[in-house]
Amino acid sequence: MATNLVPSRSEARQSLAGLFYLIQRRPEGARLLDASPDGFWRSFGAFAWAWPVQCFLWTGIWRALPDTRPESAGEIFRFFFVSSSFDLAAWVVPAVLLLAVTQVFGLSGKYSQLVVVNNWFGLLSAYIGFFPAALRYLTPVSETVSAFISVIVYMVVIWLYYRVIRTSLGGDLMISIFITLMMVMTGLIVSELAFTALAV
């Protein structure tokens, strides 16, 4: 296991560059993503880079459900502890699911690379999601417009994820669609559980 779990700024920059190559359907981008044993574990540390943005995104619940807004220091701690725990689960559960998928479809040799790609894409998607969230706070857009923008951004993120996975799998269509849908459903389930926990 890697001795330094949190990736360096240089590694984050290189990994994101690799993702952009994969999005452009350029397989050489995979070489910029470290899928070695150390790189595999450090890719989970990318969560540390995404965590501040994830915390900001969760505060959007306070606008949608004012009753969930914490008032005391203890409530604030609980809110971010619970939301961060579910965010962390959203990074770990896909790795378990990908292990099952790669075993079933005979892609065990691709497992480490797919997990690394998935983890670094989690960082990219968090920052993509930051823009519509910030827009709601900083501009006087209506709730309808804000929701529309959020849906468009969400669809773009799914499309980009599909492109990254398909390029990583050498263009395999059906398995790429399956993995994309599996990750979308996983994200929705984790989010729903998180909303339920935070509303208690």
Order of alpha helices (4+ residues) and beta strands (2+ residues): alpha-alpha-alpha-alpha-alpha-alpha-alpha-alpha
